[in-house]
């Protein structure tokens, strides 16, 4: 086999030969069986490589685009603006809204605790009423976060006191913010370490929310009623599972990176169950549903999800 | 601005699938990782270079960045992502005929394994040529190498694939022959 000719064949099928050389090679091909075989092989590989079908999830694609351009209305193309804005359903928009509330409450609590620690003036606290935010907080949930946020912003039942004497809560000033930032940033570190700690808090909140949603899905799946022979309509649960798989993968990778073995292990156990639910047809057979529920029971996943989401939520409060 | 976002969205819709296909073949079939890296590439484009590049240049920029992300992944441990391969089975398009589906999957597995045996630079050049139909000049632009290097890499990749394929064919024939001997 002539290497020079085979290399020219490679360029010929790519259209990279000058016209005169291409005609010469075409004539050579008519006479050389080895080069004919080489051409066939090259074109066969081209066909296999070019026809490779990637495994693309439309949901992942849409969510990726939404994340990049930062617009929630891109997540579900095709959904018209006729959708009621305040429809109470378990949509991505509601989950994002709830996540924002939880994060805002968390950040507000951290800032408040930091200002309490950094106050250098003599402590001037109301003698009659305790500061509401210092009370132990309940487990944060999307429905509670907004209420808690309002409570912190409007301390109730405070006796009126003249402003010139002893204010009950130190008022935050721009200098307080600088002090807060300065004290949060340890000597020798930089703004990146602050960003890292905020990012860690974000991931904790997201993980807690994800575990809660997964728990709700598995409970709903467990409660699906089927006859002995008739199939069950599970389109909603399938869709939820598809959305949760993507988040599960992301959070599991984050847990791996941060060394959180417990959460990573839980997410690893949860993932195949979500995959199985996502993979069911819309009208699933009773046996298929039962098999998945049996596996959930065997692994005690629902209880583990509940415990871990509670633990994470308490850890965020303690922070 | 709405119009810039719309243009970016169109670019994303046009090139995201082919970028995923490129990355999936480059990464040996790791579909979830390929989608992650594809999204990271678009994210980088949106944050740093969008608005400063013509659309054609943006496409080359994407492939260059995606390839660099893939190179970084090669340096990390492969075992962490073994469970992501499960997603490949879930996300693959399903055909109605199980036999066809099985054969198509087998073919794709073979393609991935053969590509995985190639050196990375040959694999990238071949994928850009066969999947994206880029010219040698364009491939050189994406990978920041000369046209002659592109030409040589593609030829060597194809030659290597031929050798691998003929070895497998000989091994298969040898197995079939020994089995038939045993049966006799």
Interface residues (C-beta under 8 A of the other chain):
Chain A: X6 X7 X10 X11 X14 X15 X16 X38 X41 X42 X45 X46 X48 X49 X50 X52 X53 X54 X55 X56 X57 X60 X61 X64 X65 X67 X68 X69 X71 X74 X245 X249 X253 X256 X268 X271 X272 X275 X278 X279
Chain B: X5 X8 X9 X12 X13 X16 X17 X20 X21 X24 X25 X31 X32 X34 X35 X38 X39 X42 X43 X46 X80 X83 X84 X86 X87 X88 X90 X91 X92 X93 X104 X107 X108 X110 X111 X115 X126 X127 X129 X130 X131 X135 X136 X151 X154 X155 X158 X159 X161 X162 X165
